[in-house]
Amino acid sequence: MLQIKHLTKTYGNKIAVKDLSLHIKPGEIYGFIGHNGAGKTTTLRSVVGIQQFDQGEILIAGKNNQEDPLACKKVIAYIPDNPDLYEFMTGYKYLNFVADIYGVDSILRQENIQKYGDLFEITQDLGQPISTYSHGMKQKLAIIAAWMHNPQLIIMDEPFVGLDPKASHLLKGMMREVCEKNGAIFFSTHVLEVAEKLCDKIAIIKNGELIKQGTMEEVKGDESLEDVFLELEEE
């Protein structure tokens, strides 16, 4: 579903990501862990095509995201760590705007708006301007927008920040449903307990370099993910 091959990105003299290679297969929830500034966001932004990189290749569903960016964007969704929404729009208008971009037919868009609006208990607020929404409500709207076109690959940067426990639980279920339909999830998180329980595979990045990856059992063994992460950070 997603292949990152020898990704390298520099900012002047600083190497943000160095020779990073990962393979996320259909059906996998893949967690991406690292300290602030480790290179997680740069990697995710490179995958979705909003960050140029210096070397390497990124394939989404077999297509190169630089050579065929539109084909890649059609099958992915991206939730950044701080979603910038069009706050002058109402929630309904924003979701329909996203649906228009992806060519979602009227029946599917209404089904998804109703389904996920009810699930996150914000249907009654969708007629209000986004500028009146709390941070948590904006995060919920961004999640619903990402799911509007039933993407095959969902990229998320710290998706659980700002969500209440119920919404976090709902999102975990939605992520698993995507994978049950042969889709894939690639997300960064600082919430190690969530990653340990949720992820099929995990990758740990430090100072732009991949230092450990594999199944949860391969990465943590008999230890907790938190213990492994802290040990690797101290090396």
NORRAUR-V588646 format. One line per field, one symbol per residue. ss: DSSP state (2 for helix, 1 for strand, 0 for the rest). psi: psi as a letter, one per 20 degrees, with the letter a starting at -180 (. if undefined). Layout:
BEGIN
ss = ???
psi = ???
END
This chain:
BEGIN
ss = 0111111111100111111111110000111110000002222222220000001111110011000022222201111000000000012222222222220002222222222222200022200012220022222222222200000011111000000022222222222222220001111100022222220011111100111111122222000022222222220
psi = gpppolpppqncipogpolppqooqpjpooqoqrrpjhjghggghggijjoqrgqapppokiqpihhmhghghhjrqporhnpoqniiqrgghghhgghggjkprhggghghggghgggjljgiiiiqqhhiqrghhhggghgghhihjlqhppppoliipiqrhghggggghhghhghhjkaqpoqqqinhhgghhhqhrqppqpkippiqrarhhhgicirqhgggghghhi.
END
